[in-house]
Structure formats: structure tokens, C-alpha cells
């Protein structure tokens, strides 16, 4: 929900002063695209779509989607996620709520990793948060959709034995949708 107000006052000398304030609540979509085929035993890690205004900081969740009840156990993972310019990466959550593990990150390469502390496998439940990413939408950013994407060249997930289970995690991209800022103008005469 976005509320934006602008007040314009015109004095006799034709000077105009405009003040604008805005507040927004970001919303996320939790559904996987209909065209996604999920192999038996696989889950989806879905980067969500969120809405924002220029100048705002938003959280972009990455969720486990398990529509077939695969309950895939994961011991650890390493991956990269990037956002299209001009969107600016700020931070990642300290832990993976879905997998109960501390998240390590490299802010310069946008790479992230987690592993269970005791080497055990954990099942991320349907709808659980793998990580939360925080981004800033710079002032002046044009309205439109800015992709938040998996780095397909840098993704690995493993079980407690270190076996590669990456093929059982379908990574779906998300986006930050920057909205047009609408101003309502009131003129006092």
C-alpha cells in the first residue's frame, strides 16, 4: 500500500513550494510460476517479487516451495544472487530459518553459504525462508521491474555426506518492482 501526499502553495510572487512524503509496505508473492516442472524429490527455492518506491529499502525473501511434499534434506549450500542495476545490495539475514544454519556472505561477490553446525541434514518446510536479502532502491530509479537472479554458474547444495544434491533444488528468479510515484496536489488560493 502506498500513500503519497504533496502540498503545493502558490504565493502572490508566483513562488511554488512542494513537499512530498511517502510510506510503503512491501509485499511478496509466494507462488511458483505455473510453467515450472518439478522433478520427483525436488523442491524450489523461489526469490520473491516485491514492490518498492525509489528511495526505499526492501527485504526480498527466498522461500522453499515444496508443492509435492518432497521434504528434501539439505546439509549445506553455496550460491550467488544478484540484482540488476541500479538496485543496491545491503545485507543478508544472519541465519537460514528454513535450514537452521548461520549464513556466511561475501558482499563484494554477492555469494552466500550455509551448513548445519553438526553436519546433519535439515528439511526446509514448504514456505520457510532460506534467506532474506535486503536491497536499496536509489532515489530517482525509473519505474519498472528489476530482476533479482540466481547465479546459475555458482550454485551447489549437498547432503550430510557431501553428495551433490543441486539437481533437486530448482532455483527461480524474482524481482523488485519499482512503482511510479504518484503525487496528489492541492492548491490553496
FENBELJO-V197819 format. One record per backbone hydrogen bond with DSSP energy under -1.0 kcal/mol. CO is the residue of the C=O (numbers start at 0). NH is the residue of the N-H. E is the energy in kcal/mol with one decimal. If there is no record, write none. Layout:
{{CO NH E} {CO NH E}}
This chain:
{{2 22 -1.2} {4 20 -1.5} {6 18 -1.1} {8 16 -1.1} {10 13 -1.9} {14 10 -1.4} {16 8 -1.2} {18 6 -1.4} {20 4 -1.6} {22 2 -1.5} {32 35 -1.6} {38 41 -2.1} {42 169 -3.0} {43 64 -2.9} {44 171 -2.3} {45 62 -2.5} {47 174 -1.1} {49 176 -3.4} {51 178 -2.6} {52 55 -1.8} {55 136 -3.1} {57 134 -2.6} {59 132 -2.4} {60 47 -2.5} {61 129 -3.1} {62 45 -2.7} {63 126 -3.6} {64 43 -2.7} {65 68 -1.4} {73 121 -2.5} {74 115 -2.5} {75 157 -2.6} {76 113 -2.4} {77 155 -2.5} {78 111 -3.5} {79 150 -2.9} {81 148 -3.2} {83 86 -1.7} {87 135 -2.7} {90 133 -3.0} {93 102 -3.2} {95 99 -1.4} {100 95 -3.1} {103 112 -2.3} {105 109 -1.6} {105 110 -1.3} {109 80 -2.0} {110 105 -2.4} {111 78 -2.8} {112 103 -3.1} {113 76 -2.7} {115 118 -1.3} {121 73 -2.5} {124 127 -2.4} {127 63 -2.8} {128 97 -2.7} {130 61 -2.5} {131 92 -2.0} {132 59 -3.8} {133 89 -3.1} {133 90 -1.4} {134 57 -2.8} {135 87 -2.6} {136 54 -2.8} {137 140 -1.7} {143 177 -3.2} {145 175 -2.7} {146 83 -2.4} {147 173 -2.8} {148 81 -2.7} {149 151 -1.1} {150 153 -1.6} {153 79 -1.2} {155 77 -2.8} {156 164 -2.9} {157 74 -3.1} {157 75 -1.6} {158 161 -1.8} {162 158 -1.7} {164 167 -2.2} {165 168 -2.0} {167 42 -2.5} {169 44 -2.7} {171 46 -2.6} {173 147 -2.1} {174 49 -2.3} {175 145 -2.7} {176 51 -2.3} {177 143 -2.2} {183 5 -1.3} {185 7 -1.5}}
